[in-house]
Every structure is written in C-alpha cells, then in structure tokens.
Amino acid sequence: MNIKQGDIFWVSLGPPKGSEPGYRHPHVVIQNNLFNQSKINTVVLCALTSNLARARSP
C-alpha cells in the first residue's frame, strides 16, 4: 500500500471505552512521506471530526 502524507483513511476503533473515541472515524496521515516510504511499519494519524462544539479547544 502506498501511503502519502495528507491521505485520509477510515479507521475502525472498536466500541468506545469511557471518554475514548470509538467506532469508525476518518483520520488524516500527518507522517511525512520520507517515513511513509521507509521500512518502518507505523503511520502517524490525526483524527478528524465534524464536532464544532470543541473547535476552539487546544
């Protein structure tokens, strides 16, 4: 699979536990392409949301 910075993937997180997010949500790849093309088998993602209630939170 060719993963690039900025790609969006749907990630299944399973049922939520406490205040943790759960179920299926979109995530964007923030790891740079140099690492994405290396033999490292991890990818750094950031969850996306349409919940604007906390948009001003840090």
PDB file of N, CA, C and O in Angstrom, chain B, residues numbered from 101:
ATOM      1  N   MET B 101       0.846  -1.166   0.000  1.00  0.00           N
ATOM      2  CA  MET B 101       0.000   0.000   0.000  1.00  0.00           C
ATOM      3  C   MET B 101       0.901   1.241   0.000  1.00  0.00           C
ATOM      4  O   MET B 101       1.852   1.315   0.778  1.00  0.00           O
ATOM      5  N   ASN B 102       0.612   2.191  -0.847  1.00  0.00           N
ATOM      6  CA  ASN B 102       1.378   3.426  -0.947  1.00  0.00           C
ATOM      7  C   ASN B 102       0.666   4.520  -0.144  1.00  0.00           C
ATOM      8  O   ASN B 102      -0.324   5.091  -0.601  1.00  0.00           O
ATOM      9  N   ILE B 103       1.178   4.800   1.043  1.00  0.00           N
ATOM     10  CA  ILE B 103       0.564   5.789   1.931  1.00  0.00           C
ATOM     11  C   ILE B 103       1.309   7.104   1.787  1.00  0.00           C
ATOM     12  O   ILE B 103       2.539   7.136   1.828  1.00  0.00           O
ATOM     13  N   LYS B 104       0.555   8.203   1.616  1.00  0.00           N
ATOM     14  CA  LYS B 104       1.162   9.525   1.458  1.00  0.00           C
ATOM     15  C   LYS B 104       0.610  10.488   2.501  1.00  0.00           C
ATOM     16  O   LYS B 104      -0.529  10.359   2.949  1.00  0.00           O
ATOM     17  N   GLN B 105       1.444  11.457   2.879  1.00  0.00           N
ATOM     18  CA  GLN B 105       1.003  12.489   3.810  1.00  0.00           C
ATOM     19  C   GLN B 105      -0.207  13.205   3.222  1.00  0.00           C
ATOM     20  O   GLN B 105      -0.206  13.576   2.048  1.00  0.00           O
ATOM     21  N   GLY B 106      -1.230  13.398   4.034  1.00  0.00           N
ATOM     22  CA  GLY B 106      -2.460  14.045   3.580  1.00  0.00           C
ATOM     23  C   GLY B 106      -3.550  13.075   3.171  1.00  0.00           C
ATOM     24  O   GLY B 106      -4.702  13.479   3.015  1.00  0.00           O
ATOM     25  N   ASP B 107      -3.212  11.791   2.992  1.00  0.00           N
ATOM     26  CA  ASP B 107      -4.233  10.790   2.668  1.00  0.00           C
ATOM     27  C   ASP B 107      -5.206  10.648   3.836  1.00  0.00           C
ATOM     28  O   ASP B 107      -4.830  10.819   4.995  1.00  0.00           O
ATOM     29  N   ILE B 108      -6.446  10.336   3.517  1.00  0.00           N
ATOM     30  CA  ILE B 108      -7.470  10.141   4.544  1.00  0.00           C
ATOM     31  C   ILE B 108      -7.911   8.686   4.526  1.00  0.00           C
ATOM     32  O   ILE B 108      -8.196   8.124   3.469  1.00  0.00           O
ATOM     33  N   PHE B 109      -7.964   8.079   5.715  1.00  0.00           N
ATOM     34  CA  PHE B 109      -8.374   6.694   5.873  1.00  0.00           C
ATOM     35  C   PHE B 109      -9.469   6.612   6.921  1.00  0.00           C
ATOM     36  O   PHE B 109      -9.484   7.384   7.880  1.00  0.00           O
ATOM     37  N   TRP B 110     -10.387   5.671   6.732  1.00  0.00           N
ATOM     38  CA  TRP B 110     -11.389   5.374   7.744  1.00  0.00           C
ATOM     39  C   TRP B 110     -10.791   4.317   8.659  1.00  0.00           C
ATOM     40  O   TRP B 110     -10.352   3.266   8.191  1.00  0.00           O
ATOM     41  N   VAL B 111     -10.771   4.587   9.964  1.00  0.00           N
ATOM     42  CA  VAL B 111     -10.164   3.691  10.942  1.00  0.00           C
ATOM     43  C   VAL B 111     -11.248   3.189  11.890  1.00  0.00           C
ATOM     44  O   VAL B 111     -11.996   3.978  12.467  1.00  0.00           O
ATOM     45  N   SER B 112     -11.325   1.871  12.044  1.00  0.00           N
ATOM     46  CA  SER B 112     -12.274   1.270  12.985  1.00  0.00           C
ATOM     47  C   SER B 112     -11.595   1.132  14.339  1.00  0.00           C
ATOM     48  O   SER B 112     -10.615   0.399  14.475  1.00  0.00           O
ATOM     49  N   LEU B 113     -12.112   1.834  15.339  1.00  0.00           N
ATOM     50  CA  LEU B 113     -11.511   1.849  16.669  1.00  0.00           C
ATOM     51  C   LEU B 113     -12.200   0.907  17.640  1.00  0.00           C
ATOM     52  O   LEU B 113     -11.776   0.787  18.789  1.00  0.00           O
ATOM     53  N   GLY B 114     -13.249   0.241  17.200  1.00  0.00           N
ATOM     54  CA  GLY B 114     -13.991  -0.640  18.092  1.00  0.00           C
ATOM     55  C   GLY B 114     -14.912   0.162  18.986  1.00  0.00           C
ATOM     56  O   GLY B 114     -15.022   1.378  18.830  1.00  0.00           O
ATOM     57  N   PRO B 115     -15.579  -0.501  19.926  1.00  0.00           N
ATOM     58  CA  PRO B 115     -16.503   0.210  20.817  1.00  0.00           C
ATOM     59  C   PRO B 115     -15.743   1.189  21.716  1.00  0.00           C
ATOM     60  O   PRO B 115     -14.632   0.887  22.153  1.00  0.00           O
ATOM     61  N   PRO B 116     -16.327   2.357  21.997  1.00  0.00           N
ATOM     62  CA  PRO B 116     -15.651   3.326  22.867  1.00  0.00           C
ATOM     63  C   PRO B 116     -15.592   2.837  24.311  1.00  0.00           C
ATOM     64  O   PRO B 116     -16.480   2.125  24.780  1.00  0.00           O
ATOM     65  N   LYS B 117     -14.524   3.235  25.003  1.00  0.00           N
ATOM     66  CA  LYS B 117     -14.354   2.894  26.420  1.00  0.00           C
ATOM     67  C   LYS B 117     -14.193   4.198  27.185  1.00  0.00           C
ATOM     68  O   LYS B 117     -13.220   4.923  26.978  1.00  0.00           O
ATOM     69  N   GLY B 118     -15.125   4.497  28.053  1.00  0.00           N
ATOM     70  CA  GLY B 118     -15.063   5.745  28.814  1.00  0.00           C
ATOM     71  C   GLY B 118     -15.163   6.938  27.888  1.00  0.00           C
ATOM     72  O   GLY B 118     -16.115   7.047  27.115  1.00  0.00           O
ATOM     73  N   SER B 119     -14.184   7.842  27.957  1.00  0.00           N
ATOM     74  CA  SER B 119     -14.201   9.041  27.114  1.00  0.00           C
ATOM     75  C   SER B 119     -13.407   8.859  25.823  1.00  0.00           C
ATOM     76  O   SER B 119     -13.272   9.803  25.045  1.00  0.00           O
ATOM     77  N   GLU B 120     -12.880   7.653  25.585  1.00  0.00           N
ATOM     78  CA  GLU B 120     -12.116   7.392  24.365  1.00  0.00           C
ATOM     79  C   GLU B 120     -13.043   7.366  23.153  1.00  0.00           C
ATOM     80  O   GLU B 120     -14.204   6.971  23.263  1.00  0.00           O
ATOM     81  N   PRO B 121     -12.527   7.792  21.989  1.00  0.00           N
ATOM     82  CA  PRO B 121     -13.339   7.693  20.774  1.00  0.00           C
ATOM     83  C   PRO B 121     -13.528   6.231  20.378  1.00  0.00           C
ATOM     84  O   PRO B 121     -12.735   5.369  20.755  1.00  0.00           O
ATOM     85  N   GLY B 122     -14.552   5.970  19.639  1.00  0.00           N
ATOM     86  CA  GLY B 122     -14.795   4.605  19.205  1.00  0.00           C
ATOM     87  C   GLY B 122     -15.458   4.560  17.847  1.00  0.00           C
ATOM     88  O   GLY B 122     -15.725   5.591  17.229  1.00  0.00           O
ATOM     89  N   TYR B 123     -15.715   3.357  17.397  1.00  0.00           N
ATOM     90  CA  TYR B 123     -16.358   3.088  16.118  1.00  0.00           C
ATOM     91  C   TYR B 123     -15.477   3.526  14.950  1.00  0.00           C
ATOM     92  O   TYR B 123     -14.251   3.497  15.059  1.00  0.00           O
ATOM     93  N   ARG B 124     -16.073   3.924  13.855  1.00  0.00           N
ATOM     94  CA  ARG B 124     -15.336   4.200  12.616  1.00  0.00           C
ATOM     95  C   ARG B 124     -15.278   5.708  12.373  1.00  0.00           C
ATOM     96  O   ARG B 124     -16.311   6.374  12.305  1.00  0.00           O
ATOM     97  N   HIS B 125     -14.050   6.244  12.241  1.00  0.00           N
ATOM     98  CA  HIS B 125     -13.857   7.681  12.046  1.00  0.00           C
ATOM     99  C   HIS B 125     -12.786   7.930  10.986  1.00  0.00           C
ATOM    100  O   HIS B 125     -11.905   7.093  10.789  1.00  0.00           O
ATOM    101  N   PRO B 126     -12.856   9.081  10.298  1.00  0.00           N
ATOM    102  CA  PRO B 126     -11.800   9.420   9.339  1.00  0.00           C
ATOM    103  C   PRO B 126     -10.560   9.944  10.061  1.00  0.00           C
ATOM    104  O   PRO B 126     -10.662  10.648  11.065  1.00  0.00           O
ATOM    105  N   HIS B 127      -9.392   9.590   9.533  1.00  0.00           N
ATOM    106  CA  HIS B 127      -8.104  10.056  10.045  1.00  0.00           C
ATOM    107  C   HIS B 127      -7.251  10.504   8.862  1.00  0.00           C
ATOM    108  O   HIS B 127      -7.349   9.940   7.772  1.00  0.00           O
ATOM    109  N   VAL B 128      -6.415  11.519   9.078  1.00  0.00           N
ATOM    110  CA  VAL B 128      -5.518  12.009   8.035  1.00  0.00           C
ATOM    111  C   VAL B 128      -4.085  11.628   8.419  1.00  0.00           C
ATOM    112  O   VAL B 128      -3.713  11.685   9.591  1.00  0.00           O
ATOM    113  N   VAL B 129      -3.284  11.236   7.416  1.00  0.00           N
ATOM    114  CA  VAL B 129      -1.885  10.879   7.626  1.00  0.00           C
ATOM    115  C   VAL B 129      -1.089  12.169   7.802  1.00  0.00           C
ATOM    116  O   VAL B 129      -1.089  13.022   6.914  1.00  0.00           O
ATOM    117  N   ILE B 130      -0.402  12.320   8.956  1.00  0.00           N
ATOM    118  CA  ILE B 130       0.426  13.502   9.179  1.00  0.00           C
ATOM    119  C   ILE B 130       1.917  13.179   9.120  1.00  0.00           C
ATOM    120  O   ILE B 130       2.745  14.089   9.085  1.00  0.00           O
ATOM    121  N   GLN B 131       2.259  11.912   9.109  1.00  0.00           N
ATOM    122  CA  GLN B 131       3.662  11.498   8.993  1.00  0.00           C
ATOM    123  C   GLN B 131       4.180  11.859   7.609  1.00  0.00           C
ATOM    124  O   GLN B 131       3.466  11.697   6.619  1.00  0.00           O
ATOM    125  N   ASN B 132       5.435  12.355   7.528  1.00  0.00           N
ATOM    126  CA  ASN B 132       5.942  12.785   6.220  1.00  0.00           C
ATOM    127  C   ASN B 132       6.246  11.600   5.308  1.00  0.00           C
ATOM    128  O   ASN B 132       6.398  10.467   5.766  1.00  0.00           O
ATOM    129  N   ASN B 133       6.331  11.880   4.022  1.00  0.00           N
ATOM    130  CA  ASN B 133       6.469  10.827   3.013  1.00  0.00           C
ATOM    131  C   ASN B 133       7.788  10.073   3.106  1.00  0.00           C
ATOM    132  O   ASN B 133       7.860   8.916   2.690  1.00  0.00           O
ATOM    133  N   LEU B 134       8.839  10.700   3.642  1.00  0.00           N
ATOM    134  CA  LEU B 134      10.115  10.008   3.801  1.00  0.00           C
ATOM    135  C   LEU B 134       9.944   8.805   4.722  1.00  0.00           C
ATOM    136  O   LEU B 134      10.431   7.715   4.421  1.00  0.00           O
ATOM    137  N   PHE B 135       9.261   8.999   5.830  1.00  0.00           N
ATOM    138  CA  PHE B 135       8.994   7.885   6.746  1.00  0.00           C
ATOM    139  C   PHE B 135       7.974   6.917   6.156  1.00  0.00           C
ATOM    140  O   PHE B 135       8.081   5.709   6.368  1.00  0.00           O
ATOM    141  N   ASN B 136       6.992   7.425   5.424  1.00  0.00           N
ATOM    142  CA  ASN B 136       5.978   6.552   4.826  1.00  0.00           C
ATOM    143  C   ASN B 136       6.591   5.581   3.832  1.00  0.00           C
ATOM    144  O   ASN B 136       6.084   4.471   3.667  1.00  0.00           O
ATOM    145  N   GLN B 137       7.678   5.975   3.159  1.00  0.00           N
ATOM    146  CA  GLN B 137       8.325   5.119   2.165  1.00  0.00           C
ATOM    147  C   GLN B 137       9.409   4.237   2.773  1.00  0.00           C
ATOM    148  O   GLN B 137       9.960   3.380   2.083  1.00  0.00           O
ATOM    149  N   SER B 138       9.724   4.432   4.057  1.00  0.00           N
ATOM    150  CA  SER B 138      10.757   3.630   4.707  1.00  0.00           C
ATOM    151  C   SER B 138      10.182   2.270   5.103  1.00  0.00           C
ATOM    152  O   SER B 138       9.017   1.970   4.838  1.00  0.00           O
ATOM    153  N   LYS B 139      11.012   1.467   5.734  1.00  0.00           N
ATOM    154  CA  LYS B 139      10.570   0.137   6.157  1.00  0.00           C
ATOM    155  C   LYS B 139       9.945   0.150   7.548  1.00  0.00           C
ATOM    156  O   LYS B 139       9.682  -0.906   8.124  1.00  0.00           O
ATOM    157  N   ILE B 140       9.708   1.341   8.086  1.00  0.00           N
ATOM    158  CA  ILE B 140       9.028   1.457   9.373  1.00  0.00           C
ATOM    159  C   ILE B 140       7.562   1.080   9.161  1.00  0.00           C
ATOM    160  O   ILE B 140       6.913   1.600   8.254  1.00  0.00           O
ATOM    161  N   ASN B 141       7.048   0.191   9.984  1.00  0.00           N
ATOM    162  CA  ASN B 141       5.685  -0.325   9.797  1.00  0.00           C
ATOM    163  C   ASN B 141       4.644   0.415  10.623  1.00  0.00           C
ATOM    164  O   ASN B 141       3.664  -0.184  11.065  1.00  0.00           O
ATOM    165  N   THR B 142       4.848   1.708  10.837  1.00  0.00           N
ATOM    166  CA  THR B 142       3.863   2.504  11.561  1.00  0.00           C
ATOM    167  C   THR B 142       3.524   3.745  10.747  1.00  0.00           C
ATOM    168  O   THR B 142       4.282   4.155   9.868  1.00  0.00           O
ATOM    169  N   VAL B 143       2.374   4.336  11.054  1.00  0.00           N
ATOM    170  CA  VAL B 143       1.942   5.576  10.401  1.00  0.00           C
ATOM    171  C   VAL B 143       1.345   6.466  11.481  1.00  0.00           C
ATOM    172  O   VAL B 143       0.585   5.997  12.329  1.00  0.00           O
ATOM    173  N   VAL B 144       1.691   7.759  11.451  1.00  0.00           N
ATOM    174  CA  VAL B 144       1.139   8.711  12.412  1.00  0.00           C
ATOM    175  C   VAL B 144      -0.090   9.358  11.791  1.00  0.00           C
ATOM    176  O   VAL B 144      -0.020   9.944  10.710  1.00  0.00           O
ATOM    177  N   LEU B 145      -1.221   9.244  12.491  1.00  0.00           N
ATOM    178  CA  LEU B 145      -2.501   9.756  12.008  1.00  0.00           C
ATOM    179  C   LEU B 145      -3.052  10.798  12.965  1.00  0.00           C
ATOM    180  O   LEU B 145      -2.649  10.868  14.127  1.00  0.00           O
ATOM    181  N   CYS B 146      -3.966  11.596  12.471  1.00  0.00           N
ATOM    182  CA  CYS B 146      -4.701  12.556  13.290  1.00  0.00           C
ATOM    183  C   CYS B 146      -6.184  12.371  12.993  1.00  0.00           C
ATOM    184  O   CYS B 146      -6.599  12.370  11.834  1.00  0.00           O
ATOM    185  N   ALA B 147      -6.973  12.215  14.044  1.00  0.00           N
ATOM    186  CA  ALA B 147      -8.415  12.016  13.874  1.00  0.00           C
ATOM    187  C   ALA B 147      -9.080  13.294  13.377  1.00  0.00           C
ATOM    188  O   ALA B 147      -8.694  14.396  13.768  1.00  0.00           O
ATOM    189  N   LEU B 148     -10.071  13.142  12.522  1.00  0.00           N
ATOM    190  CA  LEU B 148     -10.866  14.261  12.014  1.00  0.00           C
ATOM    191  C   LEU B 148     -12.248  14.207  12.641  1.00  0.00           C
ATOM    192  O   LEU B 148     -12.738  13.132  12.989  1.00  0.00           O
ATOM    193  N   THR B 149     -12.871  15.359  12.784  1.00  0.00           N
ATOM    194  CA  THR B 149     -14.214  15.405  13.354  1.00  0.00           C
ATOM    195  C   THR B 149     -15.009  16.541  12.730  1.00  0.00           C
ATOM    196  O   THR B 149     -14.449  17.511  12.219  1.00  0.00           O
ATOM    197  N   SER B 150     -16.306  16.398  12.783  1.00  0.00           N
ATOM    198  CA  SER B 150     -17.184  17.485  12.355  1.00  0.00           C
ATOM    199  C   SER B 150     -17.854  18.119  13.570  1.00  0.00           C
ATOM    200  O   SER B 150     -18.731  18.971  13.427  1.00  0.00           O
ATOM    201  N   ASN B 151     -17.437  17.701  14.768  1.00  0.00           N
ATOM    202  CA  ASN B 151     -17.987  18.234  16.011  1.00  0.00           C
ATOM    203  C   ASN B 151     -17.396  19.617  16.262  1.00  0.00           C
ATOM    204  O   ASN B 151     -16.243  19.732  16.678  1.00  0.00           O
ATOM    205  N   LEU B 152     -18.171  20.654  16.014  1.00  0.00           N
ATOM    206  CA  LEU B 152     -17.682  22.022  16.163  1.00  0.00           C
ATOM    207  C   LEU B 152     -17.845  22.560  17.583  1.00  0.00           C
ATOM    208  O   LEU B 152     -17.400  23.672  17.868  1.00  0.00           O
ATOM    209  N   ALA B 153     -18.466  21.805  18.469  1.00  0.00           N
ATOM    210  CA  ALA B 153     -18.672  22.260  19.844  1.00  0.00           C
ATOM    211  C   ALA B 153     -17.347  22.511  20.556  1.00  0.00           C
ATOM    212  O   ALA B 153     -17.271  23.372  21.433  1.00  0.00           O
ATOM    213  N   ARG B 154     -16.302  21.770  20.189  1.00  0.00           N
ATOM    214  CA  ARG B 154     -14.990  21.930  20.827  1.00  0.00           C
ATOM    215  C   ARG B 154     -13.952  22.476  19.858  1.00  0.00           C
ATOM    216  O   ARG B 154     -12.754  22.273  20.060  1.00  0.00           O
ATOM    217  N   ALA B 155     -14.377  23.145  18.839  1.00  0.00           N
ATOM    218  CA  ALA B 155     -13.462  23.627  17.805  1.00  0.00           C
ATOM    219  C   ALA B 155     -12.431  24.609  18.341  1.00  0.00           C
ATOM    220  O   ALA B 155     -11.336  24.706  17.786  1.00  0.00           O
ATOM    221  N   ARG B 156     -12.746  25.329  19.390  1.00  0.00           N
ATOM    222  CA  ARG B 156     -11.803  26.313  19.942  1.00  0.00           C
ATOM    223  C   ARG B 156     -10.906  25.720  21.014  1.00  0.00           C
ATOM    224  O   ARG B 156     -10.073  26.431  21.577  1.00  0.00           O
ATOM    225  N   SER B 157     -11.051  24.449  21.308  1.00  0.00           N
ATOM    226  CA  SER B 157     -10.191  23.793  22.294  1.00  0.00           C
ATOM    227  C   SER B 157      -8.807  23.604  21.700  1.00  0.00           C
ATOM    228  O   SER B 157      -8.656  23.493  20.483  1.00  0.00           O
ATOM    229  N   PRO B 158      -7.783  23.568  22.571  1.00  0.00           N
ATOM    230  CA  PRO B 158      -6.410  23.379  22.051  1.00  0.00           C
ATOM    231  C   PRO B 158      -6.203  22.006  21.461  1.00  0.00           C
ATOM    232  O   PRO B 158      -5.111  21.696  20.987  1.00  0.00           O
TER     233      PRO B 158
END
